[in-house]
Amino acid sequence: MASVWQKEDRRILYPSLKKDLETEILVVGGGMAGVLCARKLQDAGKQVVLAEAERIGCGITARTTAVLTAQHDYLYQDMISRFGEETARAYLHGNLEAVKEFREMAKKIPCDFETVPSVQFTAEEPTRLKKEAQTVKQLGFPASFTEQLPLDIPARGAVVYPDMAQFHPLKFLVGAAEGLQIYEQSRVLDLDGTTAILEKGKIKAEKVIVATHFPFLDRRGLYFMKLYQNRSYVLALENVPRLDMTLAELEGQGLYFRSYGELLLMGGGDHRTGKQGGGLAYLRRLARQYFPGAKERYAWANQDCMSLDGLPYVGQYSPAWSGVYTATGFNAWGMTNSMVAAQLLRDLLLGKQNPLEQALRPDRTMLRKQLLINLGETAADFVIPTKKRCTHLGCALKWNPQEHSWDCPCHGSRFSESGKLLNDPAQKDADL
Ligand SMILES: Cc1cc2nc3c(=O)[nH]c(=O)nc-3n(C[C@H](O)[C@H](O)[C@H](O)COP(=O)(O)OP(=O)(O)OC[C@H]3O[C@@H](n4cnc5c(N)ncnc54)[C@H](O)[C@@H]3O)c2cc1C
């Protein structure tokens, strides 16, 4: 199921690695996070190599909806109560700076960049949403509360962030990657310290950034306990009204919308990967209800890594692994957070301070309710007697009737009917 972004074939093809190399910094993974990390470090004067298992931008970034916003659900009021006002302010300003940085870069990269307000709404009693608007104002950003929505869908209130943006993620990624030393079709199989082992060579680096969406090396960092994946579905509809803002629903039907040219992208139907949920059937039903004359042009699904506490993990991969870093757990807000991660990792690797270093460090406390849910899922799944097992940690795979795939409810790896790897953290096909 290709997304609307994948309809244009990319011009640039990078070679695959066929010999040993040495570099200052190796970035593993060429999605939005990896490419921006490589870009920021190379622009800061570092020698950087990026190794991508398939083609840059072929992973989660290819199926995003590419909204650039610092408006991340109810995160700011939650963050203040969990981490304090200083952290919430640093996260907000980090994401606002990220939107500005995308805007600056887009001046040189044709990527259909548009400045639009970002709006999140609820069909329920909006007390919590009003509080979010107040919180964000208190943190120094002019968010406002409104009862007006441009679409005829149930809503009782909305919060508006002015001057956010939307763009074409793959056009941007290809432009941002220009001039980088990239190897495609070059999967990193393992790391021996800071030397990467690939099928046809080794890359010896002083520092390594693992930006593979779900950090795939399990022996350190406990990411298999800290992350789960959430699947979400998107329709691209024509013959619909054009939106001059991005919209996302909190609670209720969990819908989100943005325009791209003549198309309206409508997302939702979310569920934990490997579980049953709304999916495309649910989304299509709502599309017929709200946009009776609409015609479906594209339909796709995608998933993102969810952390234990709503904040990404960016920093040293594990305290016991010097020189290796990661950026993951973007909680469905991986566009601006990829930029935040790239700036934070650039600062860390250059020995500079960054206001988000402590808040996003991957070894922060794991004592969160979500940890028990993740462990419960894994324990319940692991004992299921089936031969269909994931090549990541051996969990039982569940059949996904909507997408005809075998999915892991524990960590979110996915395989086609014949066992071809579709989504990480697994790195190998399964024998199904
Ligand atoms: C439906 C949906 C809509 C979304 N919409 C938005 C949005 O509007 N705004 C927003 O901010 N966020 C959004 N997100 C989240 C955002 O798209 C992601 O967080 C982001 O694209 C993740 O980028 P990434 O670089 O971490 O991962 P990826 O793009 O998956 O990149 C990882 C790369 O690593 C490579 N790789 C894996 N293993 C190896 C290996 N061993 N060696 C070498 N390479 C390897 C993969 O091939 C892949 O190319 C959305 C998510 C979903 C699910």
The ligand as an ORCA input file, in Angstrom:
! r2SCAN-3c Opt
* xyz 0 1
  C       0.151      7.201     10.060
  C       1.228      8.057     10.658
  C       1.201      9.418     10.424
  C       2.201     10.225     10.958
  N       2.130     11.572     10.748
  C       3.018     12.379     11.366
  C       2.896     13.785     11.240
  O       1.996     14.287     10.568
  N       3.791     14.570     11.894
  C       4.790     14.021     12.660
  O       5.555     14.767     13.286
  N       4.966     12.671     12.746
  C       4.104     11.847     12.130
  N       4.236     10.501     12.244
  C       5.456      9.952     12.847
  C       6.661     10.043     11.901
  O       6.273      9.773     10.564
  C       7.751      9.045     12.302
  O       8.010      9.189     13.682
  C       9.056      9.265     11.551
  O       8.832      9.228     10.148
  C      10.068      8.198     11.944
  O      11.269      8.444     11.238
  P      12.538      7.533     11.525
  O      13.668      8.131     10.776
  O      12.691      7.358     13.003
  O      12.141      6.098     10.971
  P      12.150      5.519      9.481
  O      11.620      6.491      8.518
  O      11.497      4.188      9.547
  O      13.692      5.330      9.175
  C      14.452      4.257      9.696
  C      15.321      3.709      8.579
  O      16.239      2.767      9.123
  C      16.440      1.745      8.179
  N      17.005      0.585      8.875
  C      16.364     -0.269      9.728
  N      17.235     -1.189     10.188
  C      18.447     -0.912      9.617
  C      19.734     -1.500      9.712
  N      19.945     -2.573     10.468
  N      20.759     -0.971      8.967
  C      20.551      0.144      8.192
  N      19.338      0.732      8.074
  C      18.288      0.220      8.792
  C      15.063      1.520      7.579
  O      15.132      0.897      6.312
  C      14.514      2.954      7.513
  O      14.745      3.556      6.245
  C       3.258      9.660     11.736
  C       3.270      8.290     11.986
  C       2.255      7.499     11.475
  C       2.270      6.056     11.813
*
